Each structure stands twice: as structure tokens, then as C-alpha cells.
Amino acid sequence: MAESTRQLALALEYGRPPGAVRAGESFGSCTMRFARPAGSAPYAEEAPLPGLLHPPAAAVGATAAGDVMLARAPRGRLVTAPRDPGHPVLLAGRPARMPLLAVLEAGRQAVLLESGMTAAAVIGLRADVCAPVPSRGALIETSAEPGGARFLVAAAGRPAATGAVTLWSK
């Protein structure tokens, strides 16, 4: 859904709206906000983080080990640390900064790991990136709330992204 929305937003931005199509049944919503690119200087890559422990793929709702986007650092904190820093979908081109879809996935995985729920429980995702999120070393904290959990991503001690994961509850 996010990729379809991104493509529609690009078409609108370049003045080529899609032809008139009659909508089918609504199954979700997605919002895209345009922002000016940050300065052209690349983000300084973080030093390697020693002692990281990557969770098993199943524990974070990932299909394979290469899809795991986070790890436990010393003192049990969760940090961004992709098992595959050049993931073909989430991190194509090995960016030093995490794109929005990678932030969403890292937040989703953190919530699933902390809640003990499976990927099938996720029924909604939301994220807002307000500062560059480094691909390695950003701290991810979660807090449970009715119907799911919120996540905060901090880089260099400052908030870089926030989001929420809505979980199916019986």
C-alpha cells in the first residue's frame, strides 16, 4: 500500500494524475507528506556497534534472517542494525539513512519483539520521520497502549521518528 501511494504521489507531483478510475471497496489508508531533501552532505556513518545480538526472524515477524532490521545492544536496548545492510527492498543501495519503509519495518519488528505477538497480529502501521535515522545504531523504544504500541526512534540522543503499530485484539 505504501509503494502504491508513493507512486501516485509522484505522478501527482509531476502533473500526471492517473486516469479516472472508479474506486473499489476501501481496504486501508496511507498518507504521504512531501518534504524538501536535507542538505546534500551524506550522514556520517556510525562506528560499528560491538556485542549486538540479532533476534530470530520469527520473533520479529520477518520471513528470513536477512529481513531483521534491529538488534539488542548491551544493556538490552533495541537499536537499528539490519542483518542485510543492502536489503533489496528496504535498504536498496546501502543508504546511511533509513528510508521511511525501513523505519516502519524496524518499528513493527520492535513492537512484535517486545509484545511477543506474531506478524499476523499487525493490522496498522504509522510513522513520522522528523530527522535522519541512521541505518545502524538508532535507539528504538516501544510503549504498549490499548490496541497496539507506539515506538520512538532516537538518533544521537534526539527523537528522529515516531510511529504506532496497531495490533489485532480479540
Protein Blocks (a to p, Z undefined) as FASTA:
>chain_A
ZZmmmmmmmmmmnopacddddddddfbdcdddddddddfbdcddddddehiacddfklno
pabfklpcbdcdehhiacdddfblmbfklmgoiiabdcfklmmmmmmmmmmmmnopafkl
pgbdcdddfbdcdfbhpacdddddehiacddddeehiafbdcddddddZZ
